[in-house]
Amino acid sequence: RLKAIPAHQKPPMSAVLPSYTDLHAALARAGTGLFDTARHPAHGGGVSQSLLFHRPVAVHAAYTTADVRDVLNAVEQEVKRGRFAAGYLDYEAGYAFETWPLFARANAPLIWFGIYDRVHPVADSTLEGFFRTLSPTPFAIDPPAFSFSESTYGGRIARIKEYIQNGDVYQINFTGAMDFGYQGDPLQIYRMLRQRQRVTYGGYLSDQAG
């Protein structure tokens, strides 16, 4: 569990990035995270600006549940030193706290946190103006493919029914992934999603793999 830092111990936030060019360069750099908010105090929200984290001084990540606790401990120590931590904890990382067999993922971390000396607040008007003026570039999305074949899916549904029938569980949230290839600037697909499916809290993260 990460602990908040008392306000008097936190390093001061830097000034808002001065130009759209600087913002675009930061978002194109690996290790950058944008926490994008559309919730304003006038509408019942408590945050009136988005936050940009870039140029991490360290990165902590784990691909197996065996390493998740070590990453969380390392991140907590960084926060205690007065630094900022920004990243994500994947749903499957929760297996690290259960008596389940080792879970590993090869293509993406279960937990990823960048460590930063400062955070850049970005005003709503700056961020909205940036995405309005961002020049569209071509990108392509391959047809999505479900992560399970029809036979695999049917077999797992049958097993779930057995678990329920035997009283082992009363509910299972069974999900699969839709995988697709993408060619182009990742910022363009985020821009499109931001326009078509606006949410109160969004995020754009480029890990160290780019």
MOQUIUR-V851787 format. One record per backbone hydrogen bond with DSSP energy under -1.0 kcal/mol. CO is the residue of the C=O (numbers start at 1). NH is the residue of the N-H. If there is no record, write none. Layout:
{{CO;NH} {CO;NH}}
This chain:
{{6;9} {19;23} {20;24} {21;25} {22;26} {23;27} {24;28} {26;29} {29;32} {32;206} {33;53} {34;204} {35;51} {36;202} {40;43} {40;45} {41;44} {50;122} {51;35} {52;120} {53;33} {58;115} {60;113} {62;110} {62;111} {63;105} {64;67} {67;71} {68;72} {69;73} {70;74} {71;75} {72;76} {73;77} {74;78} {75;79} {76;80} {77;81} {78;83} {79;82} {84;116} {86;114} {88;112} {90;93} {91;94} {92;95} {93;96} {94;97} {95;98} {98;100} {103;65} {110;90} {111;62} {112;88} {113;60} {114;86} {115;57} {115;58} {116;84} {119;14} {120;52} {122;50} {123;127} {124;128} {125;129} {126;130} {127;131} {128;132} {129;133} {140;183} {145;179} {149;153} {150;154} {151;155} {152;156} {153;157} {154;158} {155;159} {156;160} {157;161} {158;162} {159;163} {160;164} {161;165} {162;166} {163;168} {164;167} {172;174} {177;147} {179;145} {181;142} {183;140} {185;188} {186;190} {187;191} {188;192} {189;193} {190;194} {191;195} {192;196} {193;197} {200;38} {202;36} {204;34} {206;31} {207;210}}
